[in-house]
Amino acid sequence: MAGVNKVAARVRAYRERLGMSMEELAEKSAIEKKVIEQVESGAVLPALGVLTKISRALGQRLGTFMDDQFKADPI
């Protein structure tokens, strides 16, 4: 379950860093808002396709959300 929480925290952190609402992320990623909410709450670990769409919408590489060792964005 720790992996779910890491993904949830990272998705939420990057979305908030961009000042993006869940609705905006849902629209930009073509993922339902309900699914975004479930991902960010840690209720589900998103499928690879869903996480790919989210990462693209947030302007991040897919590995950012999957890496075990989190490193701060150098920018």
Residue pairs with C-beta under 8 A, 6 or more apart in sequence:
1 42
3 45
4 42
4 44
4 45
5 42
6 70
7 39
7 42
7 45
7 46
7 51
7 65
7 66
8 39
8 40
8 41
8 42
10 64
10 65
10 70
11 36
11 39
11 40
11 54
11 58
11 65
12 40
14 58
14 60
14 64
15 22
15 25
15 40
15 58
18 58
18 59
20 28
20 58
22 33
22 36
22 37
22 40
23 33
25 31
25 36
25 54
25 57
25 58
26 32
26 33
26 35
26 36
28 57
29 36
29 53
29 54
29 56
29 57
30 53
31 50
31 53
31 54
35 44
35 46
35 50
36 54
38 44
39 46
39 50
39 54
46 54
51 62
51 65
51 66
52 62
54 65
55 61
55 62
55 64
55 65
64 73
